Amino acid sequence: YREWLDNPNYNIFYDANNVICVYGDTTSHWYVYDGTLCTANIMLAAHAKGIGSCWIGFAQDFMDRPEIKARYKVPEQCRFVSALSLGYAKGHLPEAQRKEPVIFNG
């Protein structure tokens, strides 16, 4: 994947007009959990307003690069948690099929 990230013609956010990046302060033991909950709430709020979102997991390595953090003035103690592209969907996707739950019994 490194060759993709280093290619200037590759757009990790698929040409999205709007992207939100969530970073967490590593001085808190809970920063990953807090950032994940924040991201989920953004996605739910966007959906309620008719805005689609997509969690771009592939952005993890790219957005934690020192040069990217410096460009956007991200404090050094912060680490990347998530990136979301946001926009109005061109259509509606069918509802996902639910899988059977996996239940563990002790």
N, C-alpha and C positions, 0 to 999 in steps of 0.2 A: 504494500500500500504506500510505501514511502515515495515511490516514483510518481504516484498520483498527487500527493501533497506538495511535492517539489515542482510539479508541472504548472507553469503560470497560466495555462489555459484551462486548468481544472478548477471548478467552482464547487467547493465542499458543501455549499448551501443551495445548490441547484438553482442559482439565479433568483433566489427568493428576494423580494423587496424588503422584507422585514425579518429580522433575526433578533432573538433575545438570548443572551448568554448569561448563565447563572454561575457565579463563583461563590465558594464558601470560605470563610475565615478559619484557617486551620488551628487557631488558638482555641477553638471549640471542638471538643471531641465529637460533637454531633453534626459537624458541618455538612457531611454528605447526606445525612438523613434530612436535615433542614432544607438543604438545596433541592433535594428530590421532592419533598413535600411542596416547596415553593413552585417548582416546575409543574407538578401535577395540578396545582391550583390555578396556575396561569392557563394551562390547557383546558381545564373545565370552564374557566371564565371566558376564554376565547370562544369555546363551543357554544356557550350560552348566548353569545353575541353574534353567532353565525360565522365565526372565523375558524378556519381550519388550522391545525398545527401538526408539526411533525418533529419528533425528538430526533436530532441528528447525532447518533451515538459515535459516528466515525470522527466527529470533531474533537474528541477527547485529546488526542496527542497534539493536534494542531493548535488548539486554543490555549494550551498550557505552555507553549513555547515562550521563552523569555522575550523574544522580539515582539510577539503578539501582545503579551501582557504589558510590555513597556509602551507599545503604540496606543493602547487603550487605558493606560494609567491604572492597571489592576495592581493593588498592593501585593508586595512580595509574599506575604503570609497567606494569600488566598490561592486556592486551587480550583480548577475548572470542575463543575459538576454536570452542567447540561447546556445544550444549545437547542433552541426551537426555531424553526422557520414558521412564519405565520402568513396567512393570506386567505382570500376567499376561494373556496373550492369551485372547480368548473362543473362539478356534478356531485352526486351522492354515491358513496360506496354501499354495497349491501352489508347488512349486519353480519358480524363475524359469527361463525359457528362456535359454540361453546364446547370445550373438551370436558370429559368427565373429571371430577376432582380426584386428586390423589390423597388418600386418607391414610395416615399412619396410626397404627394402634400399638400401644406399648405393651 
